[in-house]
Amino acid sequence: MPRPALEVRPDLAGVAPYLSPQLVAAHRMNTNESPYPPPPALVAELLMELGSVALNRYPDRDATGLFEALAAHAEWSPEGLWIANGSNEVLMHLFLAFGGPGRTVLVFEPTYALHTLIPKIAGTGVMNATRAESWRIDLDTAAGIVAERRPEIVMLCSPNNPSGGTEPLDTVRALLEEAPGIVVVDEAYAEFAPRDDSVRALLSEHSNLIIVKTFSKAWSLAGARIGYLLGDPLLIRALTRVRLPYHLSALTQTAALVALRHSEAILSSVERIVAERERISVELQAMGVKTFPSRANFVLFQIDDAPGVWEGLLSKGVLVRNYSDHEGMRNCLRVTAGLPEETTAFLRAMSEILDD
Ligand SMILES: Cc1ncc(COP(=O)(O)O)c(C=O)c1O
């Protein structure tokens, strides 16, 4: 076997790259994007604005206009805001600044795979705890681990991907109080949950809370790569040390600014997506399939021979996410709530597979 001139960093040798199959399928219901493209008025305005972007010049390094506009939208100070190329990069900046060798993050499995992968890439120790029966975090167990092991970073995800439930605010509050460092709550799917489920109300009371959000889901802009976080300005200022200069391109800044001007029209699709989520849950239950309650834009369900069902769906043009090989998630599949006709195609395929 030919060998590379230099082996990868030893601590990355056992780390598998992120893999979510991007297969060709008529109905792509596997990556929790919005099925709705951004509104035509947004696209028209964006195309016009792009015409005057000075591509020969570096962009505004501090993206001042965008920070101000997003701060106004989020009703938080620009100094307590951080924006990057998708919430994955936001998380990478967080772990480069606050994780790293000698520091540990506590992650409750099953959850979003990048909550483990990103800290590892940044050289952070990862402590994986398991969720209780209903995929909820058991507060006593969690508080016990935090008190005993003192992880510098506690990672939460609400609604949780892939299970779909939100974390009770009392759990988050208790962990904020127990944690020796920061508690990061990934709210990538919060727009699909009742407003009161968000930890946003805790932000001004807890200087160790960081909320991570994205334009990739409810905002219909996964392709633009825009994510952000809200937190205490005293923490946020450290992030300028780890970002690369000009990390937000002029194209990205323009897209985000235009999107903010159209936020109401973009977010009007949330209700339709939530209706499809509910339809999926109800219809799957009617077929005798076990579903898990979701407040996100997807539904996790459990079914005998999930790998076979996944193949069967794909052969009928429906691509969902297979979690069968994930620890503790035997026979689980996750389907993204999409267009009404996609739900229909998915449910019809499921019913045919179950009838066979
Ligand atoms: C919980 C969670 N956080 C973050 C992301 C990534 O979002 P972004 O596209 O903003 O990097 C995802 C994407 O699936 C996710 O499920």
Ligand as a Chemical Component Dictionary entry (heavy atoms), coordinates in Angstrom:
data_LIG
# 
_chem_comp.id                   LIG 
_chem_comp.type                 NON-POLYMER 
_chem_comp.pdbx_formal_charge   0 
_chem_comp.three_letter_code    LIG 
# 
loop_
_chem_comp_atom.comp_id 
_chem_comp_atom.atom_id 
_chem_comp_atom.alt_atom_id 
_chem_comp_atom.type_symbol 
_chem_comp_atom.charge 
_chem_comp_atom.model_Cartn_x 
_chem_comp_atom.model_Cartn_y 
_chem_comp_atom.model_Cartn_z 
_chem_comp_atom.pdbx_ordinal 
LIG C1 C1 C 0 -28.770 20.320 14.976 1  
LIG C2 C2 C 0 -28.094 20.881 13.768 2  
LIG N1 N1 N 0 -27.248 21.890 13.928 3  
LIG C3 C3 C 0 -26.606 22.424 12.873 4  
LIG C4 C4 C 0 -26.797 21.931 11.595 5  
LIG C5 C5 C 0 -25.994 22.475 10.457 6  
LIG O1 O1 O 0 -26.475 23.608 9.995  7  
LIG P1 P1 P 0 -25.691 24.569 9.016  8  
LIG O2 O2 O 0 -26.211 24.272 7.669  9  
LIG O3 O3 O 0 -26.097 25.914 9.529  10 
LIG O4 O4 O 0 -24.212 24.351 9.143  11 
LIG C6 C6 C 0 -27.676 20.878 11.381 12 
LIG C7 C7 C 0 -27.886 20.355 10.023 13 
LIG O5 O5 O 0 -28.484 19.364 9.767  14 
LIG C8 C8 C 0 -28.334 20.330 12.508 15 
LIG O6 O6 O 0 -29.167 19.295 12.374 16 
# 
loop_
_chem_comp_bond.comp_id 
_chem_comp_bond.atom_id_1 
_chem_comp_bond.atom_id_2 
_chem_comp_bond.value_order 
_chem_comp_bond.pdbx_ordinal 
LIG C1 C2 SING 1  
LIG C2 N1 SING 2  
LIG C2 C8 DOUB 3  
LIG N1 C3 DOUB 4  
LIG C3 C4 SING 5  
LIG C4 C5 SING 6  
LIG C4 C6 DOUB 7  
LIG C5 O1 SING 8  
LIG O1 P1 SING 9  
LIG P1 O2 DOUB 10 
LIG P1 O3 SING 11 
LIG P1 O4 SING 12 
LIG C6 C7 SING 13 
LIG C6 C8 SING 14 
LIG C7 O5 DOUB 15 
LIG C8 O6 SING 16 
# 
